[in-house]
Amino acid sequence: MAEQSAGVAVGDRDRGLTEQVPPPSRGAHDRSRDEADRPARRSRGRRPPGAGAARGRGWPATVLLIGLPLLGAGVDEAFGPGVGLLFAVCAVLGCAGAAALVGRAGWWWVVPAGPPVVLAATAVAELLANAGKYRDARSVATGAARWTITGFPVMVVALGAALAVVLVRIGRGRGHHHG
């Protein structure tokens, strides 16, 4: 049996006969359509100018978002009876700073991350500083309820700070486009 493919040898394998067949010629209509599609194909994978400006800022934003609240919680636990004002300030600055660092594509994870980060940093600091106090599941559950209730105002302010940064950045972006 004979096999055929564009620009490849074809022939009868049983007899060892092969010959080179050129690829089928393309009509002017096919070429013009391909040439018209070529710029569209090239641009599909490319980003518009300036779109990559915020690319690569995810790691610094993550460190800021998580690191500042953990630092504040650790210092507050070391020098006082639980997390306090330094923790709150660090959590708010961490959330706002992370929202300022990332681009529009990063806002979806930075803005809602504030409350869980606040809760996690509070829990980690409290569990590490008072490990003897949380020996069973019931005491951990009671502590978690208390951390959620006392941390709620910090969560709201951190979320509000991140949203404020996003809104300011959106407002600035609109102002640059019109002027």
N, C-alpha and C positions, 0 to 999 in steps of 0.2 A: 504494500500500500504506500502511497505517496503522502508525505507530510509537507505542509507549506506554512511558512511564516515570513514576514516581511524582511528581506535582506539576509536570509539565512539559507543554508544549503537545503535542498529538497531532493528527493529521489526515492529509489527503491532500495531499501536497506538490505533486502535479501540478495540483490545482485551487486551491491556495493556502488551503485551509480548515484552520483550526486551532481547537482549543478547549482550555481549561484543565481538566485532570482532577485532582481532589484525590488525595493519596496514599491507598492503601487503609487503611481503619480497622483498628486493632489491637485484638484482644480483650483482656479483662482478664487472661487467662492469659499472653499475651505480655508485657504491661506488668509484671506482678508478677515474672516471670522476669527481665526486664531490670533492674528495680529491685533485685532480690536480687543480681544480678551486678555492679551498679554499684560497690559498695565494693571488691569483689575486683579489678575492672578498675583502679580508681584506685590500689590498693596495689601492683599488680604492678611499677610503675616506681619506687616509693618505697623508700627504705632505712629500716631500723628506726632509732629514735632512738639517737644515739651512734655509728652505723656510719660516718659521715663524719668522725669525729674525727681519724683518721689520714690522711685524704685530703689530698693536696697535699704530703706529706712525702717523696715519691719523689726529688725533686731534691736536697734537703739530704742525704738518705741516700746518694744516688749520689756527691755531692761528697765526703762524708765517707769512704765506702767506697773510692773511687779516689784522692781527693786526699791523704789522710793517708799512705798507703803511698808514693805518688809523692814527696811532700815528704820523708819519711824516707829514701827511697832516694837522692834527689838530694843531700841534706845528707851522708849517709854517703859517697857517692861523691866529693863535693867535699872532704871532710876526712879521708878514709881510703882504704884499699885495697879498695874494694868495699862492698857493703851489709853492715850489721852490726846492732848492738843497737838503735840509733835506728830503723832501718827496721822491725825486728821489733816494737818497741813501737808504732810508728805503724800498722802493718798490723793488729795485734791490736785496738788502740783503734778504728781505722776500721771494722773488721768488727763489733765489739761495739756501737759507737755507731750504726751504720746499722741493726742489728737492734733497737736500742732506739727508734729514730725511727719506723720503719714499723709499720703495723698488721699484723694477722694475714695479710691478703691479700698483704702485701709480703714476708713471710718466705720464700716460695718462691723468690724471686730473690736476696735478701740473703744467706741462709745459705750456699747453694752457691757464691756468687760469690767468697768469700774466697780459695780456692786459685788460681783463674785470675788474680785481681787481683794476688796476691802474685807469681806467675810473670811476669805482664806488667810489673809495676813493676820487678822485678829485671832483666828483659831490656831494658826501655827505658833504665834508668839505666846498665846495663853497656854497652849499645851506644853510648849518647851519650858516656859518659866514656872509652871505649876504642875508638873507631871504627876506628883503625888496626889493631887486633888482629883485627878481624872483616872481612876483605876478601873472603873467598870462602865458599861455602856450607858447606864442610867445617868451617871454623873456627866458623861460626855454629851448626852442628849440635852440635859439641863443646861450645861455650859453653852452648847450650840444655840439653844433658844435665847439665852442671855446675850450672846455675842451678836446674834441677828438683831435683837431689839435695840441694844445699845449702839450697834454699828449702823443702824438704819439712817440716822441723820447724816453720817459721813458718806454713806453710799449715795444718798440723794444729792448732796453737795458735789461729790466727785462726778456723778453723772451729769449734773447741771453744768459743771465747769467744762467737761468735755463737749457737751452740746453747745455751750456758748462759744467755744473756740471754733467749732465747726460752722456755726452761724456767722461768726465774724469773717471767717475765711471765705464762705460763700458770698457774703456781702462785698468783700473786697474784690472777689473775682468778677462780680457783676459790674462793679464800678470801673474796672479796667477795660471791660469790653465796650462800654458805652462812651468812654472818654478817650 
